[in-house]
Amino acid sequence: MELDPAACYRALLARDARHDGRLFTCVTTTGVYCRPICPARPPKFENCRFVPSAAAAQEAGFRPCLRCRPESSPDLGAWNGTSATVSRALKLIEAGALDDGDVEGLATRLGIGERQLRRLFRRHLGAAPVSVAQTRRLLLAKQLIHQTDLSMTQVALASGFGSVRRFNETFQQLYDRPPADLRRRAVAGSGGPGLQLLLPYRAPYDWSAMLEFLAGRAIPGLEVVAGGSYSRVVEIGGAVGEITVGDAPARSALRVDVRFPSLAALPAIIARVRRVFDLAADPTAIGEALARDPRLRPLVEARPGLRVPGTWDGFEIAVRAVLGQQITVAGATRLAGKLVLAFGDGVGAHVATAGLTHAFPQPNRFDVDAIAALGMPRARAIALAGLAAAVTADPGLFDPRADLSAAVARLRALPGIGEWTAQYIAMRALRESDAFLAGDVALQRILAEGPTRPGARDLVDRAEAWRPWRAYAVLHLWTADAASRRALIPDIMKETPDAFAA
């Protein structure tokens, strides 16, 4: 990604928050890199180097500023639309792809060559994939030092460092001091027996829309939406705990309370929270692109902070989508609650939030006869069991793919998954910003001009100008339509055209 130094310097002098997360200033005289909103006195232009990522700054030998704290910067997918491959790679890195794997394996999962992946990272982020992964670990560790009471050993474990020795060496090398010397208590604190963190986002953030979307689909026993926050049972590596997420608008961040027995799972938990709440979105860039369409402009102006809700787990959202085919959202949620109660493990004393009782069932619990016994059509039971078998055979089934079309084709090969459901899973589980439900009956009704509704091909042509943000356009249209029908979103599950495989 090429940055215009003069334009970057103007943003720096203005402390323009619109550029926060999009560029970093490396100051050659101090060896520090800063966010464009840093309160320190601006350096001279000739002493500045501008880079597109924190990883590029650290790879070049600069250390994070202790005043503006780059770990608090929004982690934006600013490269979306420029390199979708880089975006997909970053999602896998955030999920830990380079913690127990290498760049070659990451490239293979994306369907490209290792050299091509390295070139793309250099071009768009100014750093190698390994440097990006290392910087994520380092900035998470720094965040934990500032925001929690964890010991340095616990911080090293929770941020993904292989050893305390490596953790100490990295901080000593970067900051010229041990990590304990960086501890400056911030406002978040530990907040009780759990761990509390602030995960930044780019404002505005339409928290009420996000919360209503999740509330309408909250599975009894697994999720609770109450008091302006979202709570759910989480299970990682056989361990069970819970998270509670609320908005902290004054901090342009979500406040996340984590109760989980294993600190080593914290990076994975944070990655999933970011995915569910779409924290990598840049609403300004998305809004500017969509507002060029006269039909979407008033919708974007009305809800500039609208996000596309993600999901905690790909298998979970696929099950929900299959359950919801041909029935209402409320009906699908009730069926999902039956599944969770029947096949999910009870959480007992592992959680504290009232109403959280069970984890989502593991794939090996999905037996055709047992599912059918819950009152579901046998065709649906067969589809769910087949989906579970496919996930068991390939745990990476819901990983990002080389491109959207490849991801959809792979999903459509699964039992009970048609085009609509595949696009829906791609939108929510794979975080494909350009996923588009051309066969959605609600969209066809919303975009009808006169008595004739457009067909799927017509919608694809109509949405060409919305790329690469078609998923956000869908949410805007659904939300606006539902507001006029006194609900948040249309009955999308009822209106999907997918049919079950026999």
C-alpha positions in Angstrom: 0.0 0.0 0.0 1.6 3.3 -1.1 1.0 6.2 1.2 1.3 9.8 0.2 3.8 11.3 2.8 2.4 14.8 2.4 -1.2 13.7 2.9 -0.2 11.6 5.8 1.6 14.5 7.5 -1.4 16.7 7.1 -3.5 14.0 8.8 -0.9 13.9 11.6 -0.9 17.6 12.1 -4.7 17.6 12.2 -4.7 14.6 14.5 -7.4 13.3 12.2 -9.2 10.3 13.8 -10.4 9.1 10.4 -6.9 7.9 9.7 -6.5 6.1 13.0 -5.7 2.5 12.1 -4.9 3.3 8.5 -1.4 4.6 8.9 1.3 4.9 11.5 4.1 7.5 11.9 7.6 6.2 12.4 9.8 9.0 13.9 13.4 8.5 12.9 14.8 10.7 15.7 13.2 8.9 18.5 12.7 5.3 17.1 9.0 5.4 18.1 6.0 4.8 16.0 2.7 6.5 16.7 -1.0 6.7 15.7 -2.0 9.8 13.8 -4.0 11.0 16.8 -0.9 10.9 19.2 -1.1 13.8 21.7 2.7 14.3 21.6 4.1 17.3 19.7 4.2 16.5 16.0 7.7 15.7 14.7 9.2 17.5 11.7 8.2 16.2 8.3 11.7 15.2 7.4 11.8 12.9 10.5 8.7 11.0 9.6 8.2 7.7 7.8 4.6 6.6 7.2 3.7 2.9 7.1 0.3 1.2 6.7 0.5 -1.2 9.6 2.0 -1.6 13.1 3.8 -4.7 11.9 5.6 -2.7 9.2 6.7 -0.2 11.8 8.0 -2.8 14.2 9.7 -4.8 11.4 11.5 -1.6 10.5 12.9 -1.4 14.1 10.5 1.2 15.6 8.9 0.7 19.1 5.3 1.5 20.0 4.6 4.9 21.5 3.7 4.8 25.2 1.4 7.8 25.0 -0.9 7.0 22.1 -0.5 3.2 22.6 -0.9 1.6 19.1 -2.5 -1.5 20.6 -5.5 0.7 21.2 -5.9 1.6 17.6 -8.8 0.2 15.6 -7.7 -2.8 13.7 -9.2 -2.0 10.4 -9.6 -4.1 7.3 -8.6 -1.1 5.2 -7.2 -3.4 2.5 -10.6 -4.9 1.8 -11.3 -4.4 -1.9 -7.6 -4.0 -2.6 -6.5 -7.4 -1.6 -9.2 -9.8 -0.4 -6.5 -12.4 -0.1 -4.7 -10.4 2.5 -8.0 -9.8 4.4 -8.6 -13.6 4.5 -5.1 -14.3 5.5 -5.3 -11.8 8.4 -8.5 -13.5 9.6 -6.6 -16.8 9.7 -3.6 -15.2 11.5 -5.9 -13.7 14.1 -7.4 -17.1 14.6 -3.9 -18.5 15.3 -2.9 -19.9 11.9 0.8 -19.0 12.5 0.9 -19.9 16.2 1.1 -23.6 15.3 1.7 -23.4 11.6 3.9 -21.7 9.0 3.5 -19.3 6.1 3.5 -22.1 3.6 0.6 -23.8 5.3 -1.3 -20.5 5.5 -0.8 -20.0 1.8 -2.0 -23.5 1.1 -5.2 -22.9 3.0 -5.8 -19.8 0.9 -5.1 -21.6 -2.3 -2.1 -19.5 -3.4 1.7 -19.8 -3.4 3.8 -18.9 -0.4 5.8 -16.3 -2.5 2.6 -14.7 -3.8 1.3 -14.4 -0.2 4.5 -12.8 1.0 4.4 -10.3 -1.9 0.8 -9.4 -1.2 1.7 -8.7 2.5 4.6 -6.6 1.5 2.6 -4.6 -0.9 -0.5 -3.9 1.3 0.9 -4.1 4.8 4.6 -3.4 4.4 5.5 -6.4 6.5 5.8 -10.2 6.3 3.0 -12.5 7.5 5.2 -13.7 10.4 5.9 -10.1 11.5 2.1 -9.4 11.5 1.5 -12.4 13.7 4.3 -11.4 16.1 3.1 -7.8 16.3 -0.4 -9.0 17.1 1.0 -11.0 20.0 3.1 -8.1 21.2 0.4 -5.5 21.1 -2.0 -7.9 22.9 0.6 -8.4 25.6 1.0 -4.7 26.0 -2.8 -4.3 26.2 -3.0 -6.9 28.9 -0.2 -5.2 30.8 -2.0 -1.9 30.7 -5.6 -3.1 31.3 -5.3 -6.0 33.7 -3.7 -7.2 36.9 -2.3 -10.4 35.3 1.2 -11.3 36.3 3.9 -11.1 33.6 3.9 -14.9 33.4 0.1 -14.9 32.8 0.4 -12.1 30.2 3.0 -14.1 28.3 0.7 -17.1 28.3 -2.4 -15.2 27.4 -0.8 -13.3 24.5 0.5 -16.4 22.8 4.3 -16.3 23.5 5.9 -19.7 23.6 7.8 -19.0 26.8 8.2 -16.4 29.5 11.9 -16.1 28.4 10.9 -15.2 24.8 8.3 -12.8 26.1 10.9 -11.0 28.3 13.5 -10.9 25.5 11.0 -9.5 23.0 10.0 -6.6 25.3 13.5 -5.9 26.3 14.6 -5.7 22.7 11.7 -3.5 21.6 11.4 -1.2 24.6 14.8 -1.4 26.1 13.2 -2.3 29.4 11.5 -5.4 31.0 7.7 -5.7 30.5 6.9 -5.1 34.1 8.2 -1.5 33.7 5.5 -0.8 31.1 2.7 -1.4 33.5 0.5 1.7 33.7 -2.9 0.9 35.0 -5.7 2.0 32.6 -9.3 2.5 33.3 -10.6 -0.9 32.4 -9.2 -3.0 35.3 -9.9 -6.6 35.9 -13.5 -5.9 37.0 -13.8 -8.9 39.4 -12.9 -12.6 39.1 -12.9 -12.5 35.3 -10.8 -10.6 32.9 -12.0 -7.3 31.4 -10.7 -5.8 28.2 -11.5 -3.0 25.8 -11.5 -3.9 22.1 -11.5 -0.7 20.0 -13.6 0.0 17.0 -13.9 2.8 14.5 -16.9 5.0 15.4 -19.8 5.2 14.8 -20.9 1.8 16.0 -24.6 0.9 15.9 -24.7 -1.1 19.1 -28.5 -1.1 19.4 -28.8 -2.7 15.9 -26.2 -5.3 16.7 -27.8 -6.1 20.0 -31.3 -6.4 18.5 -30.0 -8.7 15.8 -28.3 -11.0 18.3 -31.3 -10.8 20.7 -33.7 -12.0 18.0 -31.5 -15.1 17.5 -30.4 -15.8 21.1 -30.5 -19.5 21.7 -32.0 -20.3 25.1 -29.3 -21.8 27.4 -26.4 -20.7 25.1 -26.9 -16.9 24.8 -28.5 -14.1 26.9 -29.1 -10.5 25.8 -30.0 -8.4 28.8 -29.1 -5.0 30.3 -27.6 -3.7 27.1 -25.1 -6.5 26.8 -24.6 -9.9 25.2 -23.5 -13.0 27.1 -22.8 -16.5 25.9 -21.2 -19.8 26.8 -17.9 -20.4 25.1 -16.1 -23.7 24.6 -12.5 -24.0 23.3 -10.3 -27.0 23.5 -12.7 -28.8 25.8 -12.7 -26.0 28.4 -15.9 -24.1 29.1 -16.4 -20.5 30.2 -18.4 -17.4 29.3 -18.1 -13.9 27.8 -20.2 -10.8 28.3 -19.9 -7.9 25.8 -21.1 -4.4 26.2 -20.5 -1.0 24.5 -18.2 1.6 25.9 -18.9 4.5 23.5 -16.8 7.0 25.3 -13.8 4.8 24.6 -14.9 3.8 21.1 -14.6 0.3 22.2 -16.5 -2.8 23.3 -16.0 -3.9 26.9 -15.5 -7.6 27.1 -15.6 -9.6 30.3 -14.0 -13.1 29.9 -14.4 -15.9 32.4 -12.4 -18.8 31.1 -10.1 -21.3 32.9 -7.3 -21.2 30.3 -5.5 -18.0 29.7 -3.9 -19.6 26.6 -7.3 -19.4 24.9 -7.5 -15.6 25.2 -6.2 -14.8 21.7 -8.7 -17.1 20.2 -11.5 -15.7 22.3 -10.6 -12.1 21.3 -10.4 -13.1 17.7 -13.9 -14.6 17.9 -15.4 -11.6 19.7 -13.9 -9.3 17.0 -15.5 -11.6 14.4 -19.0 -11.6 16.0 -19.1 -7.9 16.4 -17.3 -6.9 13.1 -14.7 -4.8 14.8 -12.4 -4.7 11.7 -15.0 -2.7 9.7 -14.3 0.8 8.6 -17.8 2.4 8.5 -16.5 5.6 6.9 -15.0 3.8 3.9 -18.0 1.4 3.6 -20.5 4.2 3.9 -18.7 6.4 1.3 -18.8 3.6 -1.2 -22.4 2.6 -0.6 -23.7 6.2 -0.5 -22.9 6.6 -4.1 -26.0 4.7 -4.8 -29.1 7.0 -4.4 -31.1 4.0 -3.1 -28.6 3.3 -0.3 -27.6 6.9 0.5 -30.4 7.7 2.9 -30.0 4.3 4.6 -26.3 4.9 5.2 -27.0 8.4 6.5 -29.6 7.0 8.9 -27.4 4.2 10.3 -23.8 5.0 9.5 -22.5 2.6 12.2 -24.3 -0.5 11.0 -22.2 -3.7 11.1 -22.6 -7.2 9.7 -23.0 -9.5 12.7 -20.7 -12.4 12.6 -20.8 -15.7 14.5 -18.9 -17.5 17.2 -18.4 -20.7 15.2 -18.9 -21.6 11.6 -20.5 -25.0 12.4 -22.9 -23.3 14.8 -24.1 -20.7 12.2 -24.4 -23.4 9.5 -26.7 -25.4 11.8 -28.7 -22.4 12.5 -29.1 -21.6 8.8 -30.2 -25.1 8.0 -32.7 -25.1 10.9 -34.1 -21.9 9.6 -34.8 -22.9 6.1 -38.5 -22.5 5.3 -39.5 -21.4 8.9 -39.4 -18.2 10.9 -36.4 -16.9 12.8 -38.3 -17.5 16.1 -39.1 -21.0 15.0 -35.5 -21.7 14.1 -34.3 -20.3 17.4 -36.6 -22.6 19.3 -35.4 -25.6 17.4 -31.8 -24.6 18.0 -32.6 -24.4 21.7 -33.9 -28.0 21.6 -30.7 -29.1 20.0 -28.6 -27.3 22.6 -30.6 -28.7 25.5 -30.6 -32.2 24.2 -27.0 -32.5 22.9 -25.0 -29.7 24.5 -22.9 -30.2 27.6 -24.2 -28.6 30.8 -21.9 -25.9 32.1 -22.8 -26.1 35.8 -20.6 -23.8 37.9 -18.3 -22.8 35.0 -20.5 -19.7 34.3 -22.1 -17.0 36.4 -24.6 -15.4 34.1 -28.2 -16.4 34.8 -29.7 -18.3 31.9 -26.5 -19.7 30.5 -26.8 -23.5 31.0 -25.3 -25.4 28.0 -22.6 -25.2 25.4 -23.3 -25.6 21.7 -23.2 -29.4 20.8 -20.1 -30.8 19.3 -20.5 -32.3 15.8 -20.1 -35.9 17.0 -23.4 -35.5 19.0 -25.5 -35.1 15.8 -27.3 -38.4 15.2 -30.0 -38.5 12.6 -32.5 -40.5 14.7 -31.8 -38.4 17.8 -32.4 -35.2 15.9 -35.5 -36.5 14.3 -36.8 -37.4 17.7 -36.9 -33.7 18.6 -39.7 -33.2 16.2 -37.8 -32.2 13.1 -38.4 -33.5 9.6 -36.2 -36.4 8.8 -34.8 -34.6 5.8 -33.6 -31.8 8.1 -32.1 -34.3 10.5 -30.2 -35.9 7.6 -28.9 -32.6 6.5 -27.7 -31.6 10.0 -26.0 -35.0 10.5 -24.4 -34.8 7.1 -23.1 -31.3 7.9 -21.7 -32.5 11.3 -20.0 -35.4 9.6 -18.4 -33.0 7.0 -17.1 -30.8 9.8 -15.7 -33.8 11.7 -13.9 -34.9 8.6 -12.5 -31.4 7.8 -12.2 -29.1 10.9 -11.1 -26.3 8.6 -14.3 -26.5 6.6 -15.3 -22.9 7.5 -11.9 -21.3 7.0 -11.7 -18.4 4.5 -11.0 -19.6 1.0 -9.1 -18.2 -2.0 -12.1 -16.2 -2.9 -15.8 -15.8 -2.3 -16.8 -18.1 -5.2 -14.5 -20.9 -4.0 -16.0 -20.6 -0.5 -19.6 -20.7 -1.8 -18.8 -23.7 -4.1 -17.3 -25.6 -1.2 -20.3 -24.8 1.1 -22.8 -25.8 -1.6 -21.3 -29.2 -1.8 -22.5 -29.9 1.8 -25.8 -31.6 2.4 -28.8 -29.2 2.7 -26.8 -26.1 1.7 -28.1 -24.2 -1.3 -26.9 -20.9 -2.8 -28.7 -18.6 -0.3 -27.5 -20.6 2.7 -23.9 -20.7 1.4 -23.9 -16.9 0.9 -25.4 -16.4 4.3 -22.7 -18.6 6.0 -20.0 -16.8 3.9 -21.3 -13.4 5.2 -21.5 -14.3 8.8 -19.0 -17.1 9.4 -16.3 -16.4 6.8 -16.7 -12.6 7.1 -16.9 -12.2 3.4 -17.8 -8.5 3.0 -18.9 -9.1 -0.6 -21.3 -12.0 0.1 -24.6 -11.4 -1.6 -27.9 -13.2 -1.3 -29.2 -12.6 -4.8 -32.0 -15.2 -4.3 -33.3 -13.6 -1.2 -37.0 -13.0 -1.5 -36.9 -10.1 0.9 -34.3 -8.2 -1.2 -36.3 -8.9 -4.3 -39.3 -7.4 -2.7 -37.4 -4.4 -1.3 -35.8 -3.5 -4.6 -38.8 -4.0 -6.7 -39.8 -1.1 -8.9 -43.5 -1.4 -9.6 -45.4 -4.7 -9.4 -42.6 -6.8 -11.0 -39.9 -8.1 -8.6 -36.3 -8.4 -9.9 -34.8 -11.9 -10.3 -31.5 -13.1 -8.9 -29.6 -12.1 -12.1 -31.2 -8.6 -12.0 -30.1 -8.2 -8.3 -26.5 -9.3 -9.1 -26.4 -6.7 -11.9 -27.9 -4.1 -9.6 -25.4 -4.8 -6.8 -22.3 -4.6 -9.0 -21.7 -1.0 -7.9 -21.8 -2.0 -4.2 -18.7 -4.2 -4.4 -16.8 -5.1 -2.3 -19.4 -4.2 0.4 -22.5 -6.0 -0.8 -23.0 -7.7 2.5 -23.3 -4.3 4.2 -25.7 -3.2 1.5 -27.9 -6.3 2.3 -27.9 -5.4 6.0 -28.8 -1.8 5.3 -31.7 -2.9 3.1 -32.9 -5.5 5.5 -32.7 -3.1 8.5 -34.5 -0.3 6.8 -37.2 -2.6 5.5 -37.7 -4.2 8.9 -37.9 -0.8 10.6 -40.9 0.0 8.5 -42.4 -3.4 9.5 -41.7 -2.7 13.3 -38.9 -5.3 13.5 -35.2 -5.1 13.1 -34.7 -7.3 10.1 -37.0 -9.2 7.8 -37.9 -12.8 8.4 -34.9 -13.8 6.3 -34.9 -17.4 7.2 -38.6 -17.8 6.2 -37.9 -16.2 2.9 -34.8 -18.2 1.9 -35.5 -20.3 -1.2 -33.2 -23.2 -0.2 -34.8 -26.6 0.0 -33.5 -29.6 1.9 -31.7 -32.4 0.2 -33.8 -35.6 0.2 
